[in-house]
Amino acid sequence: MEQTTQKRKFGLLTTVAMIVGIVVGSGIFFKSPQILKQVNGNIPVGIAVFGVAAIGIIFGGLTISQYAQKEDHVGGVITYCEMAWGKTIGYITGWFQCVFYYPAICSVIAWVAANYTCALFGWPNLLINGQHSWHVWGLAVLYLIGSYLLNCLSTINAGRFQNIAMFMKLGALIVLAGGGIIFGDPAEAITHSGIYVTSGSGFLSALVVVIFAFDGWMVAPSIAHEIKNPKRNLPLALMAAPLIITGFYLAYFIGISSMAGADFILAGHDPLQLAATTLFGVMGMKAVMFFVIISVLGTLNGLVLGYIRLPYALALRKEIVFYPTLVKVHHKFDTPLYAAAAAFLLTLLWMLLHWLSVDGTALFHLTLFRGLEVDNLPIVLTYVFNGLLYLAVIIKGIDGRRLNWRQRYLYPTLALAGALLVMCMAVSSSQNLMSI
């Protein structure tokens, strides 16, 4: 027997874990040195970059939480865009997320996890040792299959894994950040780094690097219809998670920079390897790599958890082909299995496009796919839709809700400024930036 509705089974902790688990990927571990290099070793300026980048997610969460307190229907952002600008914008948003954003990002995240796994075992991989390998792509597909099966056949366990992955990745950040602060000298490192002069272009380049490390927080509204007491728990999660993420990011950046020192990082050395070796010995890097793999898989799990609900949300609105089939929810697994299958096939298609843009261009000279930024463009376009939601609050508020001046003007204005900054920096930058 099949049905068309799902039970509410996710609590506040799982919702927070989903946001934190998606946003905190491998990027913070491996991008921190790049950020410090962009600001020419000036740690206080690097801290300021994190603060500016956090504006978008913190105030974006505060703004979106107003929508979440009004509606908890299936669709999340699709529903919010319908509330703000009507069904046409909601329809466009849904299709963009369903066939473009989620499958592209899921394919890239699975590929990243596969690269780090190969590195852990000393196998050829592109991200760590620069070697192209079929093993990476095969393992990436296996990670996708495993993640989709887990989220289809045992949603509760998928939520539990999200909780475990969040605590493991935050544990790694705490240990490395705490070790850096204990074994380093933050006050001296910050004072000494003042001798390094940072240009305006360096600040903006660092901002482009770090702001994409905050991507993914808007996935949580896609499971609003499965969250217990969503009008309370989802807004709380959207407000708490950004603050948690920003705090851990800043602690890690300060700790790792203090332990290694700006001179060490500017010379091209890896501070993560130094920290891991100092704290854990010669096996430190393998231990850190394992936690990074769990971190990336937690990101993938959270994305898949949200993604398989999107074809289902469009089917409920009769805005997708085969909607009578895609709308069905399996009574035993409480999951829209047909919608999940459609999402999986779309993700495989984007995995193929990613292969064509990476190995295809490098090994087989398929120049047609050179410059296809599977990991970058979907994120930029997401901020277009986010910006429209913020703008709607400023212009006309939210129907049926009384907003004070902070909720109506201050929060959405700062969130809109953050979204515009992402779009402007992405357009002006030629860097191929990762979302993790």
Stockholm file with secondary structure:
# STOCKHOLM 1.0

chainA/1-436         MEQTTQKRKFGLLTTVAMIVGIVVGSGIFFKSPQILKQVNGNIPVGIAVFGVAAIGIIFGGLTISQYAQKEDHVGGVITYCEMAWGKTIGYITGWFQCVFYYPAICSVIAWVAANYTCALFGWPNLLINGQHSWHVWGLAVLYLIGSYLLNCLSTINAGRFQNIAMFMKLGALIVLAGGGIIFGDPAEAITHSGIYVTSGSGFLSALVVVIFAFDGWMVAPSIAHEIKNPKRNLPLALMAAPLIITGFYLAYFIGISSMAGADFILAGHDPLQLAATTLFGVMGMKAVMFFVIISVLGTLNGLVLGYIRLPYALALRKEIVFYPTLVKVHHKFDTPLYAAAAAFLLTLLWMLLHWLSVDGTALFHLTLFRGLEVDNLPIVLTYVFNGLLYLAVIIKGIDGRRLNWRQRYLYPTLALAGALLVMCMAVSSSQNLMSI
#=GR chainA/1-436 SS CEESCCCCCBCHHHHHHHHHHHHSSSHHHHHHHHHHHHTTTCHHHHHHHHHHHHHHHHHHHHHHHHHHHHCCCTTTHHHHHHHHHCHHHHHHHHHHIIIIIHHHHHHHHHHHHHHHHHHHTTCCCHHHHCCCCHHHHHHHHHHHHHHHHHHHHCHHHHHHHHHHHHHHHHHHHHHHHHHHHHHSCHHHHHHHGGGSCCCHHHHHHHHHHHHGGGTTGGGGGGGGGGBSSHHHHHHHHHHHHHHHHHHHHHHHHHHHHHHHCHHHHHTTCCHHHHHHHHHHGGGHHHHHHHHHHHHHHHHHHHHHHHHTHHHHHHHHTTCSTTHHHHTCEETTTTBCHHHHHHHHHHHHHHHHHHHIIIIIHHHSCCGGGTTCCTTTHHHHHHHHHHHHHHHHHHHHCCTTCCCCHIIIIIHHHHHHHHHHHHHHHHHHCCCCCCCC
#=GC SS_cons         CEESCCCCCBCHHHHHHHHHHHHSSSHHHHHHHHHHHHTTTCHHHHHHHHHHHHHHHHHHHHHHHHHHHHCCCTTTHHHHHHHHHCHHHHHHHHHHIIIIIHHHHHHHHHHHHHHHHHHHTTCCCHHHHCCCCHHHHHHHHHHHHHHHHHHHHCHHHHHHHHHHHHHHHHHHHHHHHHHHHHHSCHHHHHHHGGGSCCCHHHHHHHHHHHHGGGTTGGGGGGGGGGBSSHHHHHHHHHHHHHHHHHHHHHHHHHHHHHHHCHHHHHTTCCHHHHHHHHHHGGGHHHHHHHHHHHHHHHHHHHHHHHHTHHHHHHHHTTCSTTHHHHTCEETTTTBCHHHHHHHHHHHHHHHHHHHIIIIIHHHSCCGGGTTCCTTTHHHHHHHHHHHHHHHHHHHHCCTTCCCCHIIIIIHHHHHHHHHHHHHHHHHHCCCCCCCC
//
